[in-house]
Every structure is written in structure tokens, then in C-alpha cells.
Amino acid sequence: MTFTKRRAARALPAGLAAAAMTAALAAVPTTAHADTPAQADTSWTVRKAPFTLGTSGLNAVTAAGYGAVWAGGYQWQNSYVPPYCGEIGPCSPRYYQNPVLQGGDGASWSWIGTPGMTGAGQITALDAVSATDVWAAGPHDRSDGGGCGTPYLARLSGGAWEELSAPLLTCFYALDADGAGAWAAGYADRAHGGSAVYRWTGGIWRPQDTGAVEVRAIRQRTPDDVWAVGAEPDLYGEGRFYAARFDGSAWHDMTPPQLAGRYGRLTGVLPLGADDVWAVSDAGAHHWDGSAWQSPPAPVGVRFTGPLEDDGAGGAWAIGARRNAPEGSVLLHYTGGAWRTELETTAVVKGLARVPGTRTMWAVGALAGKPYVLSAS
């Protein structure tokens, strides 16, 4: 399949574009700092990051080809702690930001507008079906700066980005698009009868009865093999580990017995085959071999924190972190029958993607309040 590089839906004015490029070049790290691969068989390289304004970061990345990469996140983020917090006890900071959505080839990036969300929100999920069919999602900011606001969804189709109606989610965590539509997942809006998973078909969102209240990741291998992971509520509304599989007609509970009944959530899932499925959480990695779940050990002192991605050679990549570390991320690779640490970085990495048909990987996040981009072949 041949991909062509698409043009950005919105470009910066000439004067701002020049200033942006100058600032961007000045802000891009030229070395990986102390990010030295450990036992690495893959070379990760710090790449030019998209230019953004103020405190910024990237949450998600997707790719349709070498010259068709998209990254999404936030910029101009600010936070504050309400002044009355000292009187009533500790409070979580309140956050406000503006969305970032950019596309490029890793050497240069172009601004893309987010129709329907010009400010007060962020992009948290991306998926490309092709170079001309891309989905982007995230939350609008809440007026009080706490938690997720109303969901946002946009799609590149027919050469332009447009806002689409969003599913009934209070937090939009994951997307998996295909030629027939898209799967969407997040935190169910139970106050209005919402589900944690929706399927976009025929121009509308159809709720799915997964039994979960919070789905952090959803991946489709085939139309009759779709996996979703996250948490289901107990009698008191607290979340417990949960995994489910859609067989084309119904959802079935596939929670690893090692986690059944325990409090927590699965944060990543990757079905490589009917008998080759990975799911990860802070508690570790779990592998379905078609008949049972196994739990291969993670490198000592490392926990899994985020998404999983196919490495293009039968293995998998994952994002993790050192236990009890205040910041930083670890890139983990399952190859040769074991998980191992490939790269440690002081950046916080949140998104992973592979260029289809290749072993080229992309990872995005934030370092010192600026976007951070890595790639590997």
C-alpha cells in the first residue's frame, strides 16, 4: 500500500510560522541526555518535536506511513490550587490547557486545527486508518479545571478535518479505527446511561455491553476479535481489574484469574493472534495463549504504565516506569521470550505507534514541560 503525505488543514501565519520554527529548533534536544539503552537491540533516537507554546506535552501518536505521522497533546497548560484547600484538607491541582494536533514526518511538523475545540482541552487518542483517514479524540476542559470535560472527536476525511459527534463518555481514553468505522472507549457516563465502549457504524455511536465502567484500551484484531481492558465496578462502585473480548456478537469476560477480584485497572491490550494476546497493568504483564493466562515477569523494579504496540516481528513494545521513581519512563520490549528494558528516559512517555508494514516505532511524551519525540527502527 502506498501512502501520500497529506497537507495540514490549517497553517500558521507566515510571521508566526517563522518564529515558531526558530523556537522549535532551539527547543529540540540534540542528545538523549542520560537516556542510554540497557541491553538494547533497538536504537531509539530523539527526534525533532512539534513546536508548541508554554507548558506542553504529547499524549498520543499514530502513523500511516514514513511520511504520515500525527501527534496530539496539549499546550499553554496552567494549574492552580484553590485557596480554600488549606482549610478543608489537601486538594488536587486544577488544570487548563489548549489542544495540540500536528502531522509530519519526524523531520518537520505542521499545525492542524481542531474544529470544535479551538481551546480549553487536549488530544488524548489518535488512530490512522490511512494517510487520508485519521481519527483524533480527547476531552474538553471542565470549567472547574478538574477531571475530564465533555468528549471531543474529529476525523480527517475527504482532505479536511471535521468535528464528529462524540460518544457518551466522561473521559475519552482510547480509539481503534478501521475502514468500517471506529471503536471508542473511556469512562462510562453512567448518570446518563452511557457505556464504556462504543462502536461507530452507519454514522452513529452504538453502545456496547462490556460490563466495565472504565475501559483504558481497546484493540481490534479482526471484526470478530476485539479486546477491551480497564476496570469494572464492585457493589460500592470501586474499580477492579477487567478484560473482555468481543467475538462478533457478544462480549465475554476474559479477566486474568491472577487479577480477578483485585482492585486496579488494566491499561493496555494487544491482540497479536487468537492465541497471542497481551494485557498490562501496574501489577505486571499478562499473556493469553488461547487457553490460559500466564504472567511473564517484568524487569526487576519496573512497572507497566501505558499502551502496548506490535513490534512487527511477533513481539511487543510497552511503556513502563521505575517503581517509586518520581518521574521518567522505561521502554520495554518483549522479544526472545522475555521482557527487557530497552531505554530509560527522564521524559514521561505516553504514546506508542508503529509504522504499518515496518518495524519503525514512534514514542511521544513530555520532557521539562515540552513535547518529546523518539523513534526507532
PyMOL commands that set and color helices and strands:
alter all, ss='L'
color gray80, all
select helices_A, chain A and resi 14-27+85-88+190-192
alter helices_A, ss='H'
color red, helices_A
select strands_A, chain A and resi 44-47+57-65+68-80+94-104+109-111+125-130+133-141+148-157+160-163+169-178+181-188+197-201+204-208+214-222+225-233+239-246+251-253+266-273+276-281+284-288+293-294+302-310+316-322+329-335+338-345+348-354+361-367+370-376
alter strands_A, ss='S'
color yellow, strands_A
deselect
rebuild
show_as cartoon
